[in-house]
Amino acid sequence: MTVETQAPAREKSRVFITGSCEGLTELYDALGRHSEVELVGHSDQVREGAGPLTGGHLQAVIHATRSSALPVDEIAAIREYTHAPIVLLASGESSALLEEALDADVADVLLLPQLTENVVFAIRKASHSGRRGQKGGRPRGNGRVITVFSPKGGTGKTVMATNLSTAFAKTAGKRTLLLDLDLQFGDAAIMLGIEPEKTIQDLVTAPGELDPEKLAGYTSRHASGLDVLPAPIRPEDAELVTEAKLARLMEVAKESYDIIVVDTSPFFHGPMLATLDQTDDLLLVCGLDVPTIKNVRLSLQTLQLLSFPPDRIRVVLNRANSNVGMKKGEVEAALESKVRFEVPSDRAVPLAVNRSNPAILSDPKSDFSRALREMAKTLLPAQAAKNGNRRFLRKSS
């Protein structure tokens, strides 16, 4: 007796079509009925399709052209919104177009009329080669993760995270992502003056595999060049950001960025533990008050129980010049750990917070800004330090 087995259905390829040419209408209708294609939409002009193109979900873009020459400007316009592979469609004979495409950022060229199955095959082939190119282009996991943590609210943790990440992006010119993992009450976006359309919750619940292109579709760009992935807008959505999804997010972020700065909530919960697994430098923010020192000491003990490498921990003493009857030496004695960075109290900070503009940009000559630039320079990856130091010195002078 023979048993027939049904081959599993292939996952649909998400495709957006731009441009126009003879025969495109018939092909569009045919692709819309095909079981292996999900047509996201069509726009005659590239910029009219900016929304779908930047969604980060596309496996391929089909661009139709009536030109007999390579549409360089139109391809460049598509690349402003997506890195998805481009399949070029043209009607009639165009040998010159085929030759030019070999040296351009085009995955394939098809001349209409064409069998629908041939077009679907070209889409799948382009999608596969695009993923392979991403994996082989840039070494995986090169990004450095710097986590800013404090076990007590009000220590200036978010101010530290936003200004530090801005220093990396603006002053050092590094590809930098600020990830707000204070999932219930994150303030990173508001401190940067950003009103995000999408948050980390939208990213992790979106369909499809998480990859660098998809991540780019959910970040918000700050004027400094910093990319921000904000916390969920509603506190109840925090539970949707699971440890597994966060671990994958961190892996993808390390492929896409030189530096990932993580702002955290004051708890050792699941997301914080997942972040620690990826952390290269942990900035433990402390203040000159007994309750905070007590909690920081407990945090150091917890990190030891978690077997977190002690050489990755950097104690940061915030408002270090405050006249409150306690000095740095007393803090170090209580923590049994050295203070690595001292950040002064500075009037520029509350002014900057209320104006939603990081002090490192609004008042770059303030004592606070100088301290943050020095911290960023010290935390630069070793391979970037030589180039970064010159840039820091030039911009801070």
C-alpha positions, 0 to 999 in steps of 0.5 A, spaced: 500 500 500 502 506 498 501 513 502 501 519 498 504 525 502 502 532 500 508 537 500 508 543 505 505 549 502 511 554 501 511 561 504 508 566 500 513 572 498 511 579 499 512 583 493 510 590 492 510 593 484 512 600 482 512 603 475 509 601 469 510 598 462 506 594 457 503 588 460 503 589 467 496 589 468 495 582 466 501 580 470 499 583 476 492 580 476 496 573 475 500 574 481 495 576 485 491 569 484 498 565 485 498 561 491 506 563 492 505 571 492 502 576 496 502 582 493 502 588 498 500 593 492 502 597 486 504 605 485 506 608 478 511 612 482 516 610 487 515 615 492 508 614 492 509 607 495 514 610 500 509 607 506 509 599 504 516 600 501 519 602 508 515 596 512 521 592 512 516 586 510 518 585 503 521 579 500 522 583 493 520 589 489 518 589 482 519 595 478 516 596 471 519 600 466 518 603 459 525 605 458 530 601 454 536 604 458 537 602 466 532 606 470 538 608 475 534 614 478 528 610 480 532 604 482 536 609 487 529 612 489 527 605 491 533 604 495 532 610 499 526 606 502 528 598 502 534 593 501 529 588 498 532 585 492 529 588 485 526 584 479 526 589 473 520 588 468 521 591 461 516 590 455 519 588 448 526 587 446 532 590 450 538 587 450 542 594 452 538 593 459 540 586 460 547 588 459 547 594 464 543 590 469 549 586 470 553 591 474 547 594 477 543 593 484 538 589 480 537 581 482 534 580 475 531 582 469 525 579 465 522 581 459 514 581 458 510 577 455 513 572 460 509 566 464 507 567 471 511 561 473 517 564 470 516 571 474 514 567 481 521 563 480 525 570 479 522 573 485 523 567 489 530 566 487 532 574 488 529 573 495 533 567 497 540 571 494 538 577 498 538 573 504 544 570 503 547 576 501 545 579 508 548 574 511 555 574 508 556 581 507 557 584 514 560 579 519 554 577 524 554 580 531 559 585 531 555 591 534 557 592 541 551 592 547 552 597 552 546 596 557 544 602 562 541 600 569 540 602 576 536 598 581 532 605 583 528 610 579 530 617 579 538 616 578 538 619 571 539 612 568 534 614 562 538 621 561 545 617 561 542 612 556 539 618 551 545 622 552 550 617 551 547 614 545 547 621 542 554 622 543 555 615 539 551 617 533 553 625 533 559 626 535 563 619 534 559 618 527 557 611 529 551 607 527 547 607 534 541 604 536 537 606 543 533 600 545 528 602 550 527 596 555 523 600 560 517 596 557 512 599 562 514 606 563 519 608 558 521 615 557 527 615 552 522 617 546 520 623 550 526 625 552 529 626 545 523 629 542 520 623 538 513 622 537 514 614 535 509 611 530 511 604 531 514 601 538 518 595 540 511 592 541 509 593 534 516 590 531 515 583 535 508 582 534 509 583 526 508 577 522 514 574 518 521 573 520 525 579 524 531 581 520 535 587 519 531 590 514 524 589 518 528 592 524 529 598 520 522 599 518 520 600 526 525 605 528 525 612 529 530 617 527 533 622 531 536 629 528 543 626 531 542 620 526 541 616 532 535 610 531 531 609 537 526 603 538 521 606 543 518 602 549 510 600 548 505 606 549 501 602 553 504 599 560 499 592 558 503 591 552 510 590 555 508 582 556 508 582 549 516 583 549 518 576 550 525 573 552 525 569 546 523 575 541 528 580 545 534 575 544 532 575 537 532 582 536 538 583 540 542 579 535 539 582 529 541 589 532 548 587 533 548 585 525 545 592 523 549 597 528 556 599 531 553 600 538 546 598 541 545 602 548 539 599 552 535 603 557 532 598 562 527 598 568 529 597 575 528 590 575 532 583 574 526 581 570 526 576 564 527 582 559 533 584 563 536 577 564 535 576 556 539 583 555 545 581 560 546 575 556 548 580 550 551 585 554 558 587 553 558 593 558 554 594 563 553 601 566 551 601 573 548 608 575 549 610 582 547 616 586 550 619 593 544 617 597 544 611 602 538 608 599 541 608 592 547 605 594 544 599 598 540 597 592 546 598 587 550 593 592 544 588 592 545 589 584 552 587 584 551 581 589 545 579 584 550 580 578 555 575 581 550 570 583 548 570 575 555 569 573 555 576 570 563 577 568 565 583 573 570 586 568 564 588 564 561 592 570 562 599 570 559 603 576 557 610 574 557 615 580 551 620 577 551 628 580 558 626 583 559 633 585 553 634 589 554 637 596 550 632 600 555 629 605 558 623 602 564 622 597 566 618 592 571 614 596 565 612 601 561 610 595 566 605 593 567 602 600 560 601 601 560 597 594 566 594 595 567 596 587 571 602 584 567 608 581 569 608 573 565 614 571 563 620 574 558 625 572 557 632 575 550 635 577 549 640 571 543 645 570 544 644 563 540 637 564 534 639 567 533 644 562 535 639 556 530 634 559 524 639 559 526 641 552 526 634 550 533 635 547 539 632 549 544 636 553 550 633 549 546 637 543 543 643 546 549 645 551 555 641 548 560 645 552 557 644 559 560 639 564 555 634 563 556 634 556 564 633 557 563 627 561 558 624 557 563 625 551 569 622 555 565 616 557 563 614 550 570 615 547 572 610 553 567 605 551 568 605 544 570 598 541 577 597 541 577 597 533 574 604 532 578 607 538 583 610 533 578 613 528 573 615 534 578 619 538 580 624 533 572 625 531 571 626 539 577 631 540 575 635 534 567 636 535 568 637 543 573 643 542 
